[in-house]
Structure formats: structure tokens, C-alpha cells
Amino acid sequence: MSTPEDRLQMTEAVAEQVRRAHAQATDLAARLTRGERLTVENLYDGLHARILHSWWSMIARHGAEDGLDITRVTAKFTFWIGCYLTEDLPVTSARGDATWDKKIALAHLERAQAYMKRAAAREFLAFSAEQSKKPAGTEEAK
């Protein structure tokens, strides 16, 4: 059983994780809103932070709102979140470490970004072609 000091320390640690993950996820949202060019590393970091933020926020909420011992709540969530380590993913590695998982995720995001760019290019070119066929100065061309 944890002491009141342990629970307070854990509560503060969870709150710090919520703040840190929120700041990282908010940074991605702000960069998207400003229209900045983002790398897959930026997307990965922002999405990664968003996942962590949701988990840490649930832990904090269950601890605070439900009046539960934060260490017990964290233990329950650790069990649940641990299931993601054994989730069957398309690409696996014997290395089994976070660095390798990040590299694999970045490779998939790069590929996904290429598909997104292709789809956006098709949409842009189709719209441009449609607009270029309309007579200049007409209401439709504007």
C-alpha cells in the first residue's frame, strides 16, 4: 500500500505527464493551423503525444474525480496499455524496442504522407484543370 507522500508524488508526476503531452500535442495542432510544413517526425511526435495525453488524462481523471488511489489507477492502466506491446502489427522486429518501433512507424507515416500528397495533388490538378476550362472573367472562374 502506498503512503500519502507516495500518492502525492505520483499525482504530481501524472499531472506533469499530462501537461507535457498536452503541450506537444498542442504544438502539432498549432503548426497545422499555421500551415507550417511538417515532417513525418513532427507528425509522429504530435500523434505520439496525443496518445500519451489521452492515457495520462484518463489516469488523472479517474484518480481525481473518482477519488481513487492514483498508484492503483496507474497500475490498472499499465496493464491495459501493456496490451499494445503485444498487438499484432504488420511489420515486426526481433529487436522489440521503442527506437525500432518508432523507425517502423516513421516509415509508414512517410508512405502515408506520400499517398496524402498524391491524393491532394490529384484534387488540386483536377480543380485547376476544371477552372482553366471556364472562360476568364465569368463568375464560375472566380
C-alpha positions as CSV (number, residue, x, y, z in Angstrom):
1,M,0.0,0.0,0.0
2,S,1.3,3.4,-0.8
3,T,1.8,6.2,1.6
4,P,0.2,9.6,1.3
5,E,3.5,11.0,0.2
6,D,3.8,8.4,-2.5
7,R,0.3,9.1,-3.7
8,L,1.0,12.9,-3.8
9,Q,4.3,12.3,-5.7
10,M,2.5,10.0,-8.2
11,T,-0.3,12.5,-8.6
12,E,2.2,15.3,-9.4
13,A,4.1,13.0,-11.8
14,V,0.9,12.2,-13.6
15,A,-0.1,15.8,-13.8
16,E,3.3,16.7,-15.3
17,Q,2.9,14.0,-17.9
18,V,-0.5,15.4,-18.8
19,R,1.0,18.9,-19.1
20,R,4.0,17.7,-21.2
21,A,1.9,15.6,-23.6
22,H,-0.7,18.3,-23.9
23,A,2.0,20.9,-24.8
24,Q,3.4,18.6,-27.5
25,A,0.0,17.7,-29.0
26,T,-1.0,21.4,-28.9
27,D,2.2,22.3,-30.7
28,L,1.3,20.0,-33.6
29,A,-2.2,21.4,-33.8
30,A,-0.8,25.0,-33.8
31,R,1.7,24.1,-36.5
32,L,-1.1,22.5,-38.6
33,T,-3.3,25.6,-38.1
34,R,-0.5,27.9,-39.2
35,G,0.1,25.8,-42.3
36,E,3.7,25.0,-41.5
37,R,5.5,22.3,-43.4
38,L,5.6,19.3,-41.2
39,T,7.9,16.3,-41.4
40,V,6.8,12.8,-40.6
41,E,8.9,13.2,-37.4
42,N,6.7,16.1,-36.4
43,L,3.5,14.1,-37.1
44,Y,4.8,11.2,-35.3
45,D,5.8,13.3,-32.2
46,G,2.4,15.0,-32.2
47,L,0.4,11.9,-32.6
48,H,2.5,10.1,-30.1
49,A,2.0,12.9,-27.6
50,R,-1.8,12.8,-28.2
51,I,-1.9,9.2,-27.4
52,L,0.0,9.7,-24.2
53,H,-2.1,12.7,-23.3
54,S,-5.3,10.7,-23.5
55,W,-3.9,7.9,-21.4
56,W,-2.4,10.2,-18.7
57,S,-5.6,12.3,-18.7
58,M,-7.7,9.3,-18.1
59,I,-5.4,8.2,-15.2
60,A,-5.6,11.7,-13.7
61,R,-9.4,11.9,-14.2
62,H,-10.0,8.5,-12.6
63,G,-7.7,9.4,-9.7
64,A,-9.2,12.9,-9.0
65,E,-12.8,12.5,-10.0
66,D,-13.4,9.0,-8.6
67,G,-11.2,9.6,-5.6
68,L,-9.1,6.5,-6.3
69,D,-5.6,5.9,-5.3
70,I,-3.5,7.2,-8.2
71,T,-1.0,4.4,-7.9
72,R,-3.7,1.8,-8.2
73,V,-5.3,3.6,-11.2
74,T,-1.9,3.8,-12.9
75,A,-1.3,0.0,-12.2
76,K,-4.7,-0.8,-13.9
77,F,-3.9,1.4,-16.9
78,T,-0.4,-0.1,-17.1
79,F,-1.9,-3.5,-17.5
80,W,-4.4,-2.3,-20.2
81,I,-1.8,-0.2,-22.1
82,G,0.7,-3.0,-21.9
83,C,-1.6,-4.9,-24.3
84,Y,-0.4,-2.6,-27.1
85,L,3.1,-4.1,-26.8
86,T,1.8,-7.5,-27.9
87,E,-0.7,-6.2,-30.6
88,D,0.0,-7.8,-33.9
89,L,1.5,-5.2,-36.3
90,P,2.1,-5.7,-40.0
91,V,5.9,-5.2,-39.5
92,T,7.6,-6.8,-36.5
93,S,11.1,-7.0,-35.3
94,A,13.1,-9.2,-33.0
95,R,14.6,-6.1,-31.6
96,G,11.5,-5.2,-29.7
97,D,12.5,-1.7,-28.5
98,A,10.9,1.7,-28.7
99,T,13.5,3.1,-31.1
100,W,12.8,0.4,-33.7
101,D,9.1,0.7,-33.3
102,K,9.5,4.5,-33.9
103,K,11.5,3.9,-37.1
104,I,8.9,1.5,-38.4
105,A,6.1,4.0,-37.6
106,L,8.0,6.8,-39.3
107,A,8.4,4.7,-42.4
108,H,4.7,4.0,-42.5
109,L,4.0,7.7,-41.9
110,E,6.3,8.7,-44.8
111,R,4.5,6.3,-47.1
112,A,1.1,7.6,-45.9
113,Q,2.3,11.1,-46.4
114,A,3.2,10.2,-50.0
115,Y,-0.3,8.9,-50.6
116,M,-1.8,12.0,-49.0
117,K,0.3,14.2,-51.2
118,R,-0.7,12.2,-54.3
119,A,-4.4,12.5,-53.4
120,A,-4.0,16.2,-52.7
121,A,-2.2,16.7,-56.0
122,R,-4.9,14.9,-57.9
123,E,-7.6,17.0,-56.3
124,F,-5.6,20.2,-56.9
125,L,-4.9,19.4,-60.5
126,A,-8.5,18.3,-61.2
127,F,-9.8,21.5,-59.7
128,S,-7.2,23.6,-61.6
129,A,-8.0,21.9,-64.9
130,E,-11.7,22.5,-64.3
131,Q,-11.1,26.1,-63.5
132,S,-8.9,26.6,-66.5
133,K,-11.6,25.4,-68.9
134,K,-14.0,28.1,-67.7
135,P,-14.0,31.4,-69.6
136,A,-12.0,34.1,-67.9
137,G,-14.0,36.8,-66.2
138,T,-17.0,34.7,-65.6
139,E,-18.5,34.2,-62.1
140,E,-17.7,30.5,-62.3
141,A,-14.0,31.0,-62.9
142,K,-13.6,33.0,-59.7
